[in-house]
Structure formats: C-alpha cells, structure tokens
C-alpha cells in the first residue's frame, strides 16, 4: 500500500498552477527555474517533487503521452478485484475437492 502524500491536494494543485502561470508569463528563463523557485516559495522540500506534479498534470490534461491518473486508479482497482476473485476461486476449488472426497468415502455404519 502506498503511503499518503505529506502535501495536501490543494497545495499540489496550487504549485502546478503557479508553475504554468509563470511559464506563460515568461517570468523564468527555464521551466526548472520556475519549478525550483516555486517549490522554495511554497516550502516544498524538493523541486523534483513539484516537477513530478507538473508532469502528472500534463499527462492528465492530455498535453503529454501517458496514462492519466484516473486510468491508473481504475487499473489498480481492477487488479485488486482480480486478485480477490482468484483467491475466492482457489478457496472454492479446495472446498469442491474436499466435498467431492467426502462423497467418495464409504458410509460408516
């Protein structure tokens, strides 16, 4: 299970929005300069963290190729459901074999 983010969703969205606005205005010579400066302003430990948020937002908005967050969540849920169904199927197979063996035994009277 993944650990929860130490940064609230609102802060992540604000950081991404600030980076996008700064790049639109041309306030920084490079994207990384904007990311680093905004990470420092918001008290985020690493500029790499903000860079990942920006990349994820770009994928979610269709600006970059990749799987959107919703698709990733759906795939994760389907994998979890698949694993649960496989476990249930194994339990049913074991129970079926047990009861089939019980029916094959001669009665004890």
Buried (B, 14 or more C-beta within 10 A) or exposed (E): EEEEEEBEEEBBEEBBEBBBEBBEEEEBEEEEBBBBBBBEEBEBEEBEBBBEBBBBBBBBEEEEEEEEEEEBEEEEEEEEEEEEEEEEEEEEEEEEEEEEEEEEEEEEE
